[in-house]
Amino acid sequence: MATVLDLNKPSTYREYFIGIDEFNHPKVYTDQHATFVLLIRLILLEPGTYPNHPDMGVGLVSRYRFAMKEKLANLQTRIQEQISTYLPEFSAVNVEVSYEKEHKYTQISITIDEITYKMTYNPETNILSSVA
């Protein structure tokens, strides 16, 4: 079942982006878009980036770039723990990580409050992209 974004409803989550919109105002993501931005930032963030929170970040590129099937369980657990610790406002979180052997990419699916955010990571090109 697809969730439809109601633009008339006041937003629950807001995330400010470094950039401006077409009206030269600071760009703001809300609700599902804001959640997706927060998840991507947490997954790409390298541990040790913030001295006050040295364990914050999954470190997808440095820790899991060349990790194949054997480290998928570790990646899944790490994402789950990072969301629980640093994004506690999200409850009912389910993380699933799988490896697509034929195309050599890692598929990450994160379900939060019945909304699934899907992304793929290609270690050869070092690109994390969303799945429509």
C-alpha positions in Angstrom: 0.0 0.0 0.0 1.5 3.3 -1.1 1.4 6.3 1.3 0.2 9.6 -0.2 1.9 12.8 1.0 -0.8 15.3 2.1 0.7 18.7 1.4 -2.1 20.5 3.4 -1.2 18.7 6.6 1.3 20.4 8.9 4.7 18.7 8.7 6.0 16.5 11.5 9.7 16.5 10.6 11.7 19.3 9.0 15.3 19.1 7.8 17.1 22.1 6.4 19.3 21.5 3.4 22.3 23.6 2.5 20.9 25.3 -0.5 18.1 27.5 -1.7 14.8 26.9 -3.5 13.5 28.7 -6.5 12.4 31.7 -4.4 15.9 32.1 -2.8 14.7 30.7 0.6 16.6 28.1 2.5 15.6 24.7 1.1 13.6 22.6 3.6 12.6 19.0 3.4 9.6 17.8 5.4 8.2 14.5 6.6 9.2 11.6 4.3 11.8 13.6 2.4 13.3 14.9 5.7 13.4 11.3 7.1 15.1 10.1 3.9 17.8 12.8 4.1 18.4 12.0 7.8 18.8 8.3 7.0 21.2 8.9 4.1 23.3 11.2 6.2 23.5 8.7 9.0 24.4 5.8 6.7 27.1 7.8 4.9 28.5 9.5 8.0 32.0 8.3 9.0 32.3 7.4 12.7 34.6 10.0 14.4 33.4 12.9 12.3 31.8 14.5 15.4 34.1 14.5 18.4 31.2 14.8 20.8 29.6 11.6 19.3 32.6 9.6 18.0 30.5 6.4 17.3 27.9 8.3 15.3 27.6 7.1 11.7 27.4 3.8 9.9 30.5 4.5 7.7 29.1 2.7 4.7 32.0 3.6 2.4 34.9 2.9 4.7 33.5 -0.1 6.5 31.3 -1.8 4.1 32.4 -0.8 0.6 33.8 -4.1 -0.4 31.8 -6.2 2.1 29.9 -8.9 0.3 27.4 -11.3 1.8 29.5 -12.1 4.9 29.1 -8.6 6.4 25.5 -7.9 5.5 24.3 -8.9 9.0 26.8 -6.5 10.6 25.7 -3.7 8.3 22.0 -4.4 9.0 22.7 -4.4 12.8 24.8 -1.2 12.6 22.1 0.7 10.7 19.4 -0.5 13.2 21.6 0.5 16.2 22.5 3.9 14.7 18.8 4.8 14.1 17.9 3.7 17.5 20.7 5.7 19.1 20.8 8.9 17.0 17.3 9.1 15.6 15.2 8.0 18.6 12.1 9.9 17.3 11.6 7.1 14.8 9.9 4.0 16.3 8.9 0.8 14.8 12.0 0.6 12.6 12.9 -2.4 10.5 16.1 -2.7 8.5 16.7 -5.2 5.8 20.0 -5.5 3.8 20.6 -7.8 0.9 23.2 -8.2 -1.8 22.4 -8.4 -5.5 25.0 -10.8 -6.7 24.3 -10.4 -10.5 24.5 -6.6 -10.4 27.0 -6.4 -7.5 25.1 -3.9 -5.3 23.8 -3.8 -1.8 20.1 -3.1 -1.3 19.1 -1.3 1.9 15.4 -1.1 2.9 14.4 0.8 6.1 10.8 0.7 7.2 9.7 3.4 9.6 6.1 3.6 10.7 4.9 1.6 7.7 6.9 3.7 5.1 9.7 2.0 3.4 12.8 3.9 2.3 14.9 1.9 -0.3 18.3 2.7 -1.5 21.1 0.8 -3.3 24.8 1.1 -2.8 27.1 0.3 -5.7 30.6 -0.3 -4.4 32.2 -0.1 -7.8 31.0 3.4 -8.5 30.7 4.3 -4.8 27.2 5.7 -5.2 24.3 5.4 -2.8 21.1 6.1 -4.7 17.4 5.9 -3.9 15.0 3.5 -5.5 11.7 4.8 -6.8 
